[in-house]
């Protein structure tokens, strides 16, 4: 305590604090950039995992990662790109919910089978990965038998269609995920070229006149 009081009384405390503040100001941009890119890369990784593990909403995670990156590093991506990411996020959710219904219809399912697949897929969200995989199948079979009054064999075909629909959903969400990654790459390259061209245009010209 005596040493600290001596530093404060001698004016050394102010000098020490100024050094710390200057260091923090110099390091902060690097820390901010590291966190922003780390969040984005983690979101991309989780988005890819979410294609095969439906319990992870890959499109939503991807969009949030891009939005956080934009807020932390405003000059890297444009708001147009973030807006399109939001639209692709909605598309990802639509593909996830409706691909199973399409698969059910291809295998001869009725509207009740489609409704059952959607209901089963929604309820399966509360039972983890197993529920998400089996929920659409059980829902389609149950609705076909109870509401459509179909034979168990026909209802089972509708359930198989629901499983096929899950595969279609995975393919569709993978395509959307690649579209989101491609969008960010293109926007990053275009924005970087625009910045470089604007910097070149603002460069002072040499005065060669006497």
C-alpha positions in Angstrom: 0.0 0.0 0.0 2.9 2.4 0.8 4.4 1.8 -2.7 1.0 2.4 -4.4 0.5 5.6 -2.4 3.9 6.8 -3.3 3.3 6.2 -7.0 0.0 8.1 -6.9 1.5 11.0 -5.0 4.4 11.2 -7.4 2.1 11.2 -10.5 3.3 7.8 -11.6 -0.2 6.3 -11.3 -1.5 8.6 -14.0 1.3 7.7 -16.3 0.8 4.0 -15.7 -3.0 4.2 -16.4 -2.3 6.1 -19.6 0.0 3.4 -20.8 -2.7 0.7 -20.0 -5.4 2.7 -21.8 -3.2 3.2 -24.9 -2.4 -0.5 -25.0 -6.0 -1.4 -24.7 -7.0 0.9 -27.5 -4.3 -0.5 -29.7 -5.2 -4.1 -29.0 -9.0 -3.8 -29.0 -9.5 -3.9 -32.8 -7.5 -7.1 -33.0 -9.6 -8.7 -30.2 -12.8 -7.5 -31.8 -11.8 -8.9 -35.2 -10.8 -12.2 -33.7 -14.1 -12.6 -31.9 -16.1 -11.6 -34.9 -14.4 -14.0 -37.3 -14.5 -16.7 -34.6 -18.3 -16.3 -34.2 -18.8 -16.4 -37.9 -16.7 -19.6 -38.4 -18.5 -21.3 -35.5 -21.8 -20.4 -37.0 -20.8 -21.8 -40.4 -19.6 -25.0 -38.7 -22.8 -25.4 -36.8 -24.8 -24.6 -39.9 -23.2 -27.5 -41.7 -23.7 -29.8 -38.7 -27.3 -28.7 -38.5 -27.9 -30.2 -42.0 -27.4 -33.7 -40.5 -28.5 -33.0 -37.0 -31.9 -31.3 -37.4 -32.0 -30.3 -33.7 -29.6 -27.6 -34.6 -31.4 -24.9 -36.7 -28.4 -24.4 -39.1 -29.9 -21.5 -41.1 -30.8 -19.5 -38.0 -27.4 -20.1 -36.4 -25.7 -19.1 -39.7 -27.7 -15.9 -40.0 -27.0 -14.9 -36.4 -23.3 -15.5 -36.9 -23.3 -13.2 -39.9 -25.4 -10.5 -38.1 -23.1 -10.5 -35.1 -20.1 -10.3 -37.4 -21.6 -7.3 -39.2 -22.3 -5.5 -36.0 -18.8 -6.0 -34.7 -17.0 -5.4 -38.1 -19.3 -3.1 -40.1 -17.0 -2.7 -43.1 -16.5 -6.4 -44.0 -20.0 -7.3 -45.3 -22.9 -5.2 -46.6 -26.3 -5.0 -45.1 -27.6 -6.3 -48.4 -25.8 -9.6 -47.8 -27.1 -9.8 -44.3 -30.6 -9.2 -45.6 -30.3 -12.0 -48.2 -28.9 -14.2 -45.4 -32.2 -13.6 -43.5 -34.2 -14.6 -46.6 -32.1 -17.8 -47.0 -32.7 -18.5 -43.3 -36.5 -18.5 -43.9 -36.0 -20.7 -47.0 -34.0 -23.2 -44.9 -36.9 -23.4 -42.4 -39.4 -23.9 -45.2 -37.4 -26.7 -46.8 -37.0 -28.3 -43.4 -40.7 -28.4 -42.7 -42.1 -29.1 -46.2 -39.7 -31.6 -47.7 -41.0 -34.3 -45.5 -44.6 -33.6 -46.6 -43.5 -33.8 -50.3 -41.8 -37.2 -49.7 -45.0 -38.4 -48.1 -47.1 -37.3 -51.1 -44.8 -39.1 -53.5 -45.3 -42.4 -51.7 -49.1 -42.1 -52.1 -49.8 -40.4 -48.8 -53.0 -38.3 -48.5 -53.3 -34.9 -47.0 -53.7 -36.5 -43.6 -50.3 -38.2 -44.0 -48.8 -34.8 -44.9 -50.4 -33.2 -41.9 -49.3 -36.0 -39.7 -45.7 -35.8 -40.9 -45.6 -32.1 -40.1 -47.2 -32.6 -36.7 -44.9 -35.5 -35.9 -41.9 -33.5 -37.0 -42.9 -30.6 -34.8 -43.6 -32.8 -31.8 -40.3 -34.7 -32.4 -38.4 -31.5 -31.7 -39.1 -32.1 -28.0 -37.6 -35.6 -28.0 -34.1 -34.8 -29.4 -32.6 -36.3 -32.5 -34.4 -39.6 -32.3 -37.8 -37.8 -32.1 -36.9 -35.6 -35.1 -36.0 -38.7 -37.2 -38.9 -40.9 -36.2 -41.6 -38.2 -35.5 -42.5 -37.5 -39.1 -42.8 -41.3 -39.8 -45.0 -42.0 -36.8 -47.1 -38.9 -37.4 -47.7 -39.8 -41.0 -48.6 -43.5 -40.2 -50.9 -42.5 -37.3 -52.8 -39.8 -39.3 -53.2 -42.1 -42.3 -54.7 -44.9 -40.1 -56.8 -42.7 -37.8 -58.1 -40.0 -40.0 -57.8 -41.3 -43.5 -58.9 -44.8 -42.4 -56.2 -46.5 -44.6 -54.9 -50.0 -44.3 -51.8 -50.3 -42.1 -49.7 -51.3 -45.2 -50.7 -48.2 -47.1 -50.2 -46.1 -44.0 -46.7 -47.6 -43.6 -45.8 -46.5 -47.1 -46.8 -43.0 -46.2 -44.4 -43.3 -43.2 -41.6 -44.4 -45.5 -42.3 -41.4 -47.7 -41.9 -39.2 -44.6 -38.4 -40.8 -44.1 -37.6 -40.1 -47.7 -38.8 -36.5 -47.2 -36.3 -36.1 -44.3 -33.5 -37.1 -46.8 -34.8 -34.5 -49.2 -34.9 -31.9 -46.5 -31.2 -32.6 -45.7 -30.2 -32.2 -49.3 -32.2 -29.0 -49.6 -30.8 -27.5 -46.4 -27.3 -28.4 -47.5 -27.8 -26.4 -50.8 -29.1 -23.5 -48.8 -26.1 -23.6 -46.5 -23.7 -23.6 -49.5 -25.7 -20.6 -50.9 -25.2 -18.7 -47.6 -21.5 -19.4 -47.6 -21.2 -18.4 -51.3 -23.1 -15.2 -50.7 -20.7 -14.1 -47.9 -17.6 -15.0 -50.0 -18.9 -13.0 -53.0 -19.9 -10.1 -50.9 -16.6 -10.1 -49.1 -14.6 -10.1 -52.4 -16.9 -7.4 -54.0 -16.8 -5.1 -51.0 -13.0 -5.5 -50.8 -12.6 -4.5 -54.4 -14.9 -1.5 -53.9 -12.9 -0.3 -50.9 -9.6 -0.7 -52.8 -10.9 1.2 -55.9 -12.2 4.0 -53.7 -8.9 4.3 -51.9 -7.2 4.5 -55.3 -9.5 7.2 -56.5 -8.9 9.3 -53.4 -5.1 9.0 -53.7 -3.6 12.5 -54.4 -2.2 13.1 -57.8 1.3 14.4 -58.4 1.6 18.0 -59.5 4.1 18.0 -62.4 3.7 21.7 -63.2 6.4 24.1 -62.4 
